[in-house]
Amino acid sequence: MNKENDTLIILSPGFPQNEADTTCLPMQQSLILALKNNFPRLTIIILSFQYPYVEKKYQWHGTTVFSFNGKNKGGIKRLLLRKKINTTLKELLNTNKIIGLLSFWCGECALVGKRFADKNNLKHFCWLLGQDAKKENKYPKRTALKGNELIALSDFLQDEYEKNHKERPKYVVPAGIDTKQFDNSIKEKNVDIIAAGSLIPIKQYDIFIKAVAEIKKQIPDVKAVLIGDGPQKKMLQLLIEEYDLQSNIFLTGELPHPEVLQWMQWSKVFLHPSSYEGFGVVMVEALYAGCRVISFCKPMQQVIEQWEVVQSKKEMEEKAIHILKDTNATYKSITFFTIDTIAKKMMQIFGDQ
């Protein structure tokens, strides 16, 4: 029974299976730790719908997690999953002083959260985090969330959701970083170009490889690193061989999050060729790591120091070459938002009703 302290329920498609699982939703991990640190009297309980692939209750850094092992199955199994989650929510309502629910992405979590909150007169907010703002997403119509129940990860997603679903998210809470995760003793930058993310079509890492091939024509010993794993890994390896870049591009595979940050700190330019991006936290991390960021996507309306937004592969290549050839180029550590600031913004929203 926990009727004294305020309790925040977080609904997520997935969550780390243990404290060593640093690659699963690193920004969300940091947010929850920041909420715990900044609001020590707040109880946080996480309901993870699909992953980990085990049904259990466990502790993660002192936070209670319920995983339901949904495995993204449909049909009757999805209905049974929702029934189990609703049963757990009812039990939590009877034993906790719930101040509200926060759903990650406008999907099944938001649908379950919205319905339960409405039925029990609770606050519910949905954090739009990327492709859930697209027109193809059917959940906005099913959830019927109003603007004052929606939090966008970026200015871009705020506009995109309004354009596609005729409802403007009232709030914008962008990506933030935990500066304590960085090794500030790292000063040397011996990697020219880096990229990091899931090796999937929308990220367009074929453009990254082709850009390195063009840059190599002017900087023959250019050193590039691509961090990540995914279904396009084999295709990208073949592309590296096709362009004879085996000595220029190092494909690391998936790495623990702390190692990704180290690679960023060793690097000069962070290329992000994704065709669609809500607000990749990797870009904010790269800025803090002292990288010059070049991307196609512009998540925020404001100009961000050391971040270049380009319109084409050719322009991306030209910007990178200009920076790498400039002997006076600076690589400052830029702090956009810390995760502590993001945690406080999120809690202000729960009090803004």
N, C-alpha and C positions, 0 to 999 in steps of 0.2 A: 504494500500500500504506500503510495507516494502522493498524498493529497496536499502536502505542504509546499513543495517546490513546483515551479512552473515546468511543464513538459512540452517539448516540441517534437512532433512526429515527422520524420522524413521518409518519403516514399521514393524508391529508386529502382530502376530496372535491374541494377547490379550493384555489388559492393565488394570490397576486398574480403577474401576468405580468411585472412589472418593479417597480423601486423606487418609481416614480411612481404605482402602482396602490394608493392609500391606502384605497379604499373596500371592497376585498375582505378580509373577516375582520380588521378592525383590531385586535381584542383578541388574536387568534392571532399577528398580526404582532408586536405588542408583547411577547407572551410569548417568542417566539423570540429577539428582540433582547435581552430581559432575561436569558434563559438564556445567551446568548453573552457578555453583559457580566459576569454573576455567576459564570460557570463557564468562564473563557477557555480551559481545556484540554479542554473538551468539544467534540467534533465533532458537528454537527447536520446530518442529511441528511433532506430532505423529499421524499416521494413523493406527488404530486398526481394523483388518479385522473381527474377529469372536466374540470377547467379549470386552466390556460389551454387554449384550443382549438388547441393545437399540440403535437406530440410532440417534446420536446427536453430537453436537459440545460443548465441555465443557473445563473448566480450571482445571488443576491439578498442584498445586504448581506454578502457574503462567505460565504454559506451555499449549499450545493449543493442545487438543486431538480431533480427529475426530473418532468416533466409528461407524461402519457400520453394526453391528448386523448380521454378516454372519451366526452364529450358526452352522458352518461346514456343511451347506446344499450343495448338489450337483446339477447337471443338469443345467437347465435354470437359477435357482436362483444363482448359482455360477457365471455364465456368467454375469448376471445382477449386481452382487456384484462387479465384476472386472470393469464393465463399470462405475459404480458409483465412484469407487476409481480412475480410470483414469480421470474422469471428474474433481474430486477434485484436482488431481495432476496438471492438466492443469491450473486450476484456481490459484493454488499456484505458479506455474511457472510464470504466468502473473503478480503476485503481490509481489513476493519475489525474492531476490537475492540468489538463491539456489546454495550452494557449492557442494552438493551431497546428495545421499540417502544411508541409512544404513538399511539393512534387517536383522531381527533376524530369524535365522534358514534358511536352504536351502529348502524352500518349496514354497508355493504360493506367499508369500511376496517377495521372491527373484525373482520369475518369473515376477511378475508385475513390481518390481523395476528395474530389468535388462532391460526389454523391453522399459520402459518409459525413462530410462537413455540413452540407445543407441539411441533412436529416437530423443532425445533432446540434445545430446552431453553433458551429465552430468556424473559425477563420481558416481559409485555405488559399494558398498561393501556388501558382505554377511558374517555375523558372524555365523560360524558353532558352535552349542551349545550342541551337543550330538548325539542323534540317527539319526540326519540328515546326518551323515557321513557314515551310514551303507549302505551296498550293496543294500538292499531292496528299498532304496529311489530312486524314478524315477525322481525327480526334477533336480538333477545334469545334466542329459542328456538333459532335456527340457530347462534348463537355459543356458547351454553351457558356464558357468562361467569359466574364465581362472584363473590360480593360483594367478595372481596379483590383482584379484578382491575378493579373499577369505581370510577371517580371521578365524583362528581356535582358539577355547577356550583353547586348550592344545596341548602339543607335541603329545600326543596319538591321538587326533583327526586329527592333521596334517598328521600323518602317516596313520591313518585309512582311511581318505578320498582319499589320494593318492593311497592306495592299492585297494580301491573299485571303484574309479572313474577316475583313471589315470591322475589326475591333482593334483599337490602339492600346498596347500595354501601357499602363500608367507609370510603371517604374522601369529604370535601367540600373542593373547591378552588374558591372563588368567583371572580367577575370582579374584575379589578384594572386600574388605570390607570397610564399613564406620565405622571407629573406634569410632566415636561420638555416635553411637547407643548402645554402651556397657556401663554398669554401673560399673565403675572402683572401686566402694566401696565394691563390692562383693568379699569376700576373702575365705569364708568357702566352702569346697567341701564335701557335704554330700550325693551326689548321685554317685554310683559306675560306672554305665554304662548308656550311652544314645545313642539313634538313632533318626533321624528325617528325614522325607520325605513322599512322597505319598505312600500310602499302595497299591502298584501295584506289579504284579509278578516279574518284572525286578529288583526290589529293594531287593527281597529275605529276607523279614523280618521274615519268618519262620526260617531261619538260625539264626537270632538274638535271637529268643525265645529259640531255641534248644541250642544255645551257653550259654545263661543264665542258662538253666537247668543243663548243665555240670559244669559251674562255681559254681553253688549252692552246688554241691557235695563237693567242697573244701572250699567254703565261704558261709555257710548256710544262713546268713542274707544279702546276696548281694541285693542291691537296684538298680533297673533298670527302666528307663523311655523310652517309645517309643512315639514320637510326630508325629502326622499326621493323615490323614483320607484318605479313598479310598475304592475301591471295595473289598479288602481283609480283611477289618476290622473284620467282623464276623468270618471268618476263623481263624484269628490270636487270637481273643478272645477265641475261642474254643480250640486252641492249648495251650494257657496259662492255661486253666482249665485242659487240658489233662496232662500237665506236673506239675500240682499242684503249679503254680507260681503266684497265685492271690495275695499273700503277698509280692512278689518280683518284679513284673513288673507292673508299672502304665502306662496305655494306656490313654494319655491325650486327644486324638482327635486333630483336627486342632486348632492351637493357633495363635494369632497375632504375627508378627515377633519379636517385642521386648521381648515378653514372651519366645519365643524359645531361644533367646540369653541369657536370664537370666538362663534358665535351663542348658544351656551349661556351664555357669560360675559356676554353682553349681555342675558340674559333673567332674569326673576324666578321664573316658575313653569314647571316641566316636567310636562306632562300625559302620562301613558302609559296609554291606554285598552285596551291589548291584553287579550284574553280568556284568553291562556295565555302564560306567559313563564318560561323556566328561570331566567334572571337576566340581563336585558339590560344589557350593559355601559354603554349610553347613560345609564342611571339613575345609575350610579356616577360617570360622567363629569359628569353634570348636578349631582350633589351637590358635586363638587370645584369645578365652575364657579360655585358659589354659588347654585344654583337651589333652590327649594322643590319637592320631588318629590311628585306625587300619582298613585297607580296603583291598579289593581284587584288586581294580583298581589302577594303577599308572599313573596319568595324565601327570606328567612332568618327564623329564629325570633326572633332578637333584635330589639329596637327600634333603628332607625337614625335618628339626629337629622336633622330637616328632611325626613323622608320620611313622608307620610301614606298609609295604605292604606284605601281606601274600598270600599263594597259596591254602590254604584249611581251612575248618571250624575248624578242629582240631588245626591247627597252630594259627588261630584267638583266639580260646579259651585259648591256652597255653600262648600267649602273654598277653592277658587280665589278666589271673590269676597271671602271673609273676609281672605285674605292680601293681595290687591291693594288692598283698602280700608283696610287697617291701616297708618297712617302710621308706626308704630313697628316694622313688620315687619323682621326681620333676614334677611340673605342671606349666611350664613357659608360659607366653603369647608370642606366636610366630606371628610375622607379616610377611606374605608372600608378598602380594601386597595390598596396599590400593586402594580404589576406585578412589581416586584423581589421582594416578599413571596410572590407567587403562584409565581414561578419557583423560589424556594427550597423552597416547600411541595411543588411537583411533584417536585423532585429528591430530597427527603426520602422520598417514597413509593417511588421506585426503589431506595432503600437500605433500605427497611423490610420486607425479605422474608427 
